[in-house]
């Protein structure tokens, strides 16, 4: 089997409550995650399982995913491979043995805090062209996928460039995004002063 670790959006109200009550393996793993996260956050894991704030929900999801993997392993199910999307990549790296629990907790906590800091500054533009064509036309942004391309950047560039593609006969659609976190070459601060934290 392959263990697949999703990104943010896979959470739901009451998540993990049944397994916390019923599975000592799951609960013990959640406790280890809580201890690993503690140096990097100002909240207790078990107090915030339903909090939707990005700098909380991503570490919570990490802890739940890691603990689910440990629960499956305790039942004798070992993954042949692991794969993750977005912050799920951090859980996958830990389960694969590429990161220690402490390092993975640090990355997920600091990454989620950096993402919260750029909230409200995102913009995206969907363009039905391969990424290399978009890149040659628009040097101020990068693409998320090979084709069709999605340009992600700070809010201003997609607003400026969204008019270029229709004028060139290429349909496109733009939208505001709460944050831009998946474009290649992204800058965490989108023009704000400060350093990338994770």
N, C-alpha and C positions, 0 to 999 in steps of 0.2 A: 504494500500500500504506500501511497504518497500522502504525507501530511501537508495540507495546504493552509497557510496562515493568511487571513485576509487583512485588508487595511481598515481604517476607521469607517464606521457605518454598519458594522456587523453586530453592534451592541443592541441590547433591548432591556426594557425595564424588568428587573428581577433576575437579570443574568447572573449565573453562578450560584444562586442561593440554594437550590436543591442539592447540587453537588457538594457545596460547603457543609451542608447538614448531613449528607449521606455518605460521603467518601472521605475517609481519613487521608488517603493518598492525595486527593485533590486539595483538601484543606491544608495539609502540610506543605504542599508546593506553593500554595497561595501565601502562606506564612513566610516561606523563604523569599518569595518575591517581595513581600511587604518589607522585610528586613533589608533586602538589596536596594529597594527604591528609597528607603527612609533618608539616606544622606542627601538626596537630591530634590526632595519635595517637602512641602510644609503641611501635608495631610497624611492621614492613616488610610491605608488601602481599604480596609474593611468598612470604613466610614463613608466611602465615596463610590461605591460600586455602581450607583445610578447617576452620577454626576456627568452632565453632557459637555462640560468645558473641555476643550481640546487638550489642554495640558494635564488634564486628569484622565479623560476617557482613554487616551492612547496608552498610558502606562497601565491602566486597569485592564484594557483589552490584552495587552502584552502578558500580564499576569494570568489572565484567564486562559489564553491560548497555550502558554507554557504549561499551565497546570492541567489542561485537558490532554496535552500530549503525554504528560507524566501519568495521567489516569489511564490512557490507552496502553502505554507501555507496561503499567502494572497488570494489565489484563493479558499481557503477552504479545501485544501488537507493536512491532517495531517497524518504523518506516524504512522503505527501501530508498526513499528520497524525501527531501523537504523542499517546499517552495513558498515564498511569501510575496505579498504585494504591499508596497508602501511600508508602513510601520510593521506589517507582518513579516517583512524581511529580517527584522531584528530578532523576533521569536524564532524564525527558521534558522538563523545563524547560531543562536544559542542551542537549540535542539540538535543541530548538526555538529556541535562541539567547536564551532569556529570562534565563539565568544564565551567567556565565563558568564555566570549569572550576574555578577557584579558589574561587569563591563556592559552587558546588554541592558541592564537596568539603567545605568548611567546614560547610555545612548538614547534609549527611548524617553527617559525623563527630560533630558536637556533638549532633545530634538523637539519634543512636544511643546516645551516652553518657548523655543525659538519660533515655532509655527504660530503660537498664540501671539507673539510679538508682531508678526506681519499680517495678522487677521485684518480683513477689509481692504487690502491693497492689491488683490489679485484681479486679473482679467484674462479671458481666454478667447480664442478665435478658432473656429473649426474651418478648415480649408481643404477641399478635396484634391489635394496635390501631394505627391511624395515629399517626404521630409527634405530631401536634398534640394528640390526645387524651391520649397518655402525658404530654406536657409539661404539660398543664393539671392532671393528677393528681399528677405527681411533679415538683416543682420542684427537687429536689436533684440530678437527673441530666438528661442530655440523650440524645437518640436518635441512632443511627448511620444509620438508613435511614428513608425515609418510611413504609413499611408492608411487612410487619409490623415493628414497632419493636423495636429492641434497645437497652436502656438500658445504658450503660457508666459506671462511676464508680469511686471508691475502694471498697474491699471492703465497708465497712459499709452504705452506702445500699442496694445491692441485697439484702443479707441482711435488712435491716429491711423493705423494701418488697415483697419476694417473697411475703409472706403476704397482702398487701393484695389483689392481683389475683384469686387463687382465691376469697377470701372474697367478692369482688364478682361472682363467676361468670365471671371471665375467666381462662382457663388461661394458665399461664406456666411457664417453666422457668429456673432460675438455675444458674450455674456460676462457679467461680473462674477467673480469667484471670491469666496471668502479669503482664500489664500492661494498662492501659487507655490506648490511644493514638489511638483513632478517634472518640471521642464529641465532639460539639460542645461548646465551652466547657470543654475539659479543662484540668485543672491538672496540670502535669508533676510536681509534688512530692507531690500527694495528702496534704497536711498537713505534710510535712517543711519545714523552713526551707530557704531557698535561692531562687535565681532561675531562671527558665526560661532555658536556655542557647542554644536555637536555635529 
